[in-house]
Every structure is written in C-alpha cells, then in structure tokens.
Amino acid sequence: MKRSSSAKSVIERVHNQEIEWELRPGGMLVQKRNDIGAVSSSSSGPMIKVKVSHGSYHHDVTVPAQASFGDLKMILAHETGLEPKEQRLLFRGKEKEDEESLYMAGVKDMSKVILLEDPASKERKLEEMKRDQYLLKARVAVTKVTEEVDKISEKVFALERAVCSGTKVVDKEFVVLTELLMVQLLQLDAIEADGDAKVQRRIEVRRIQSFVEKLDNLKARNSNPFSSSGNKNAASAATKWEAFGSGVGSLSDPSVPLQSSTKITQDWELFD
C-alpha cells in the first residue's frame, strides 16, 4: 500500500488486470487515473456491455470494465448528441458522479443505466428552439410580404410604361396600387423581427416607399402629360412674337403680311 499527502491508493487485480484505486479525502474509493475523463484504450482489458435507457431510446454501449461514469458520458455524447455536462447518469436509483468507477458502483455486463438530460440544459435548449421558431416565423412573414410587393410592382411598371407612352390612365389605378402598397407596409410594421429578418424587413419598407413615390410622380405626369413639352412650345412662340420690324415693336404675328387700313380717294360724299 502506498500513501500520499492527499489520498491513499491501493492496487487490486481484477480479471487478471491491475487496477489502482485511490481514497479521496471525502472517504470515497475511486479508480486512480492519470488523465481524468479519458477512456481507457487498453484492448486487453475486460469489456462490458451497458444498457442505457434514454427516454424512449435505448443504447447498448460497450466500455472497459474499469471505466468511470465520466467515460461512459463521453461515449454517450456520440450516441445521443448530448454533451457530457448535459447528462445525468442514474444507477440503482442514484445519480453517479463522473469520477465514480463503474466497477465499484456495481455495474456489470448487461447492467442498466438511466440517462437523463440536465434540466438547466433542457430549458436552455427549449429557449433556443423558441427563438429559432420566432426567427423562422418572422422570416416567413417578411417573405410573404415580399412576394405580394413583387406582384404589385409588376402593375406599377405597367402603369409607368403606359404613362410614358402617352396613354391616359384613370387616376383610380394609381390610388388602388398606392393603397395596396400601404397595406403591405402595415403588415411589415406588425412583424416582430430580429437578425436577418429585421434587415430584410427594412429593405422591403424602403422598396415599398420607393414604389409609392413612383406612383405619385406618375399620377402627376398622367394629369398633365404635356406640361414639359408645352412649356418649351410656349417659350418658342414667345420668341417669335417678340420679333421687331424696322426698329418698331409689332403686336401682330410677323408671318402675317401687313395690309393698309387707309385708302385715299377723290370721291366726295355730299350730305343734306
């Protein structure tokens, strides 16, 4: 028997294999390991099959007989996706600590161990799941608005082509499309979004605003389609009418030939 300053250790032969145990200050006798948490890689050591029950799932895990419950958790992490710190292992109705030995706890071949997920970890995952569902719901809602705006935008561009070609459009067309866009803007305002969904929502708001502004401009142009060309013609006409002849300003169109309104005659008319 060897004695150290922090714990006692003993060497025991189990199944023709030497296992070194140590007595912890709390009085617990556990297997001594140089690297805590590392599964023994000795291929010559005895192996046992442990039946692990995890809710409605069952796992048959083969581990070295001298392994610890911490070692078992590491193996179960690959089987269940639960990190070792998220696992709670119960054997014979009692939760076991990571450093406890399977052999010392009485775990033998085909023994049954119950695996529970740590409540704090489970609650954290539920919160993450709720958040993911919240983000997904927001993305779906924004995408739905985007699809509706795409449909409305096709009509906006159709009106733009009509107005630019000189076709007279009923003002109601502009009013209806503007109202449809405002409805989608209200839909976006009601969406509680975060992350990527929030960015996409902001982009859609700006896009709707740009379409509303375009409709306002098209409506004004549709009401007075010749406003721009009319001004140019008026300016051209003014230039012609301001032409001067012989240094004297003329109030008549210079293109119309002037005719004399006075006629000299030698005939006299007698009045009684």
C-alpha positions in Angstrom: 0.0 0.0 0.0 1.3 3.5 -0.9 0.5 6.6 1.0 0.4 10.2 -0.4 -0.2 13.6 1.1 -3.7 13.9 -0.4 -5.0 10.4 -0.7 -4.3 6.7 -0.2 -4.0 4.3 -3.1 -4.2 0.6 -3.4 -3.6 -1.8 -6.2 -6.1 -4.6 -6.9 -6.1 -7.3 -9.5 -9.5 -7.6 -11.3 -9.9 -10.2 -14.0 -6.1 -10.6 -14.2 -5.8 -6.8 -14.7 -4.1 -4.5 -12.2 -6.3 -1.5 -11.2 -5.0 1.2 -9.0 -7.6 2.8 -6.6 -7.3 5.9 -4.5 -9.1 7.1 -1.5 -10.4 10.6 -1.8 -10.4 13.0 1.2 -14.2 12.6 1.4 -13.8 8.8 2.0 -14.7 7.7 -1.5 -12.7 5.0 -3.1 -12.3 5.6 -6.8 -10.1 4.4 -9.6 -6.9 6.4 -10.0 -6.4 7.8 -13.4 -3.6 9.9 -14.8 -6.0 11.7 -17.3 -9.4 12.2 -15.8 -12.1 11.8 -18.4 -10.0 9.8 -20.8 -11.5 6.4 -21.7 -9.0 3.5 -21.2 -7.6 2.4 -24.5 -6.4 -0.9 -23.3 -7.6 -3.5 -25.7 -6.6 -6.4 -23.5 -8.8 -5.2 -20.6 -12.2 -6.7 -19.9 -15.1 -5.1 -21.7 -18.7 -4.9 -20.5 -21.9 -4.0 -22.3 -24.1 -1.4 -20.5 -27.7 -0.9 -21.4 -28.5 2.8 -21.3 -32.1 4.0 -21.2 -32.7 7.5 -22.5 -36.4 8.3 -22.6 -37.9 6.2 -25.3 -34.5 5.4 -26.7 -32.2 2.5 -25.7 -28.4 2.3 -26.3 -26.2 -0.7 -25.8 -22.7 0.7 -25.0 -19.6 -1.3 -24.7 -17.0 0.1 -22.3 -14.0 -1.1 -20.4 -14.9 -2.6 -17.0 -12.6 -0.2 -15.3 -14.1 2.9 -16.9 -15.8 5.6 -15.0 -19.2 7.2 -15.4 -17.5 10.2 -16.9 -16.0 7.9 -19.5 -19.5 6.5 -20.2 -20.8 10.0 -20.7 -18.2 10.7 -23.3 -19.3 7.6 -25.2 -22.9 8.5 -24.9 -22.2 12.0 -26.2 -21.6 10.4 -29.6 -24.7 8.3 -29.4 -27.2 10.9 -28.1 -25.7 14.3 -29.1 -25.8 15.4 -25.5 -22.6 16.9 -24.2 -21.2 15.2 -21.0 -22.1 18.2 -18.9 -25.7 17.9 -20.1 -26.0 14.3 -19.0 -27.1 12.8 -15.7 -26.5 9.1 -15.2 -28.5 7.1 -12.6 -27.7 3.6 -11.5 -29.9 1.8 -9.0 -31.9 4.9 -8.4 -28.9 7.1 -7.5 -27.1 9.8 -9.6 -23.5 9.0 -10.2 -20.6 11.4 -10.3 -18.2 11.5 -13.2 -15.2 10.2 -11.2 -17.1 7.2 -9.8 -16.0 3.8 -11.2 -18.5 1.6 -12.9 -17.0 -1.5 -11.3 -17.0 0.0 -7.8 -20.6 1.1 -8.3 -21.6 -2.5 -9.1 -22.1 -2.0 -12.9 -21.6 -5.4 -14.6 -22.1 -6.8 -18.1 -25.7 -6.0 -19.3 -26.4 -3.7 -16.3 -29.0 -1.0 -16.9 -28.2 2.7 -16.5 -30.6 5.6 -16.9 -29.6 8.7 -18.8 -31.4 12.0 -18.1 -30.8 15.4 -19.6 -29.8 18.1 -17.2 -32.9 20.3 -16.5 -30.9 23.5 -17.0 -29.6 22.3 -20.3 -33.0 21.2 -21.4 -34.5 24.5 -20.5 -31.8 26.3 -22.4 -32.4 24.2 -25.5 -36.2 24.9 -25.3 -35.4 28.6 -25.2 -33.1 28.3 -28.2 -35.8 26.3 -30.0 -38.4 29.0 -29.3 -36.1 31.7 -30.5 -35.4 29.7 -33.7 -39.1 29.3 -34.3 -39.6 33.1 -33.6 -36.9 34.0 -36.2 -38.3 31.5 -38.7 -41.8 32.9 -38.3 -40.5 36.4 -38.9 -38.6 35.4 -42.0 -41.7 33.6 -43.4 -43.9 36.7 -42.7 -41.4 39.1 -44.4 -41.0 36.7 -47.4 -44.8 36.7 -47.8 -44.9 40.5 -47.9 -42.0 40.5 -50.4 -44.0 38.2 -52.7 -47.0 40.4 -52.6 -44.9 43.5 -53.3 -43.4 41.8 -56.3 -46.9 41.3 -57.7 -47.9 44.9 -57.1 -44.6 46.1 -58.6 -45.5 44.4 -61.9 -48.6 46.6 -62.1 -46.6 49.7 -61.2 -44.2 49.1 -64.0 -47.1 48.5 -66.4 -48.6 51.9 -65.4 -45.2 53.5 -65.9 -45.0 52.1 -69.5 -48.5 53.4 -70.2 -47.9 56.9 -68.9 -44.5 57.2 -70.7 -46.1 56.1 -74.0 -48.7 58.9 -73.6 -51.7 56.7 -72.7 -54.2 58.4 -70.4 -54.7 56.3 -67.2 -57.6 56.7 -64.8 -56.4 58.2 -61.5 -58.1 55.4 -59.6 -55.4 53.0 -60.9 -52.8 55.0 -59.0 -54.9 55.2 -55.9 -55.6 51.5 -55.7 -52.0 50.5 -56.1 -50.9 53.0 -53.5 -53.4 51.6 -51.0 -52.2 48.1 -51.7 -48.7 49.1 -51.0 -49.6 50.8 -47.8 -51.4 47.6 -46.6 -48.2 45.7 -47.1 -46.3 48.4 -45.2 -48.6 47.9 -42.3 -48.0 44.2 -42.5 -44.3 44.8 -42.2 -44.8 47.1 -39.2 -46.7 44.4 -37.4 -43.8 41.8 -37.8 -41.5 41.5 -34.8 -38.2 40.6 -36.4 -34.6 40.3 -35.4 -31.3 39.4 -37.1 -31.6 38.7 -40.9 -35.4 39.0 -40.8 -35.1 42.6 -39.4 -32.6 43.5 -42.2 -35.0 42.1 -44.9 -37.9 43.9 -43.3 -36.0 47.2 -43.5 -35.2 46.6 -47.2 -38.9 45.9 -48.0 -40.0 49.1 -46.3 -37.7 51.1 -48.4 -38.8 49.3 -51.5 -42.4 50.0 -50.8 -41.7 53.7 -50.1 -39.9 53.9 -53.5 -42.9 52.5 -55.3 -45.3 54.9 -53.6 -43.1 57.8 -54.6 -43.0 56.5 -58.2 -46.8 56.3 -58.3 -47.1 59.8 -57.0 -44.8 61.1 -59.8 -46.6 59.0 -62.5 -50.0 60.3 -61.3 -48.8 63.9 -61.6 -47.4 63.3 -65.0 -50.6 61.5 -66.1 -52.7 64.5 -65.0 -50.6 66.9 -67.1 -48.8 64.8 -69.8 -47.7 67.8 -71.9 -46.5 70.0 -69.2 -42.9 69.8 -70.1 -43.4 70.0 -73.9 -46.0 72.7 -73.5 -43.5 75.0 -71.7 -41.0 74.5 -74.5 -43.6 75.4 -77.2 -44.7 78.4 -75.3 -41.2 79.7 -75.0 -40.6 79.2 -78.7 -43.8 81.1 -79.6 -42.9 83.9 -77.3 -39.6 84.3 -79.1 -41.3 84.6 -82.5 -43.8 87.1 -81.2 -41.1 89.4 -79.8 -39.5 89.9 -83.3 -39.0 93.5 -84.2 -39.6 95.1 -87.6 -38.0 98.3 -88.8 -37.0 99.1 -85.2 -40.6 99.3 -84.1 -42.2 96.7 -81.8 -45.0 94.8 -83.5 -48.1 93.4 -81.8 -49.0 91.1 -84.7 -47.6 87.9 -86.0 -44.7 88.9 -88.3 -45.6 86.0 -90.5 -48.9 87.7 -91.4 -48.4 90.3 -94.2 -49.4 93.8 -93.1 -52.3 95.5 -95.1 -53.0 99.2 -95.1 -56.3 100.1 -93.5 -56.4 103.6 -95.1 -57.5 104.3 -98.7 -57.2 107.7 -100.3 -59.9 108.6 -102.8 -61.0 111.7 -104.7 -64.7 110.9 -104.4 -66.6 113.2 -102.0 -69.9 112.3 -100.5 -72.5 115.1 -100.1 -74.7 115.3 -97.1 -78.0 117.1 -97.0 
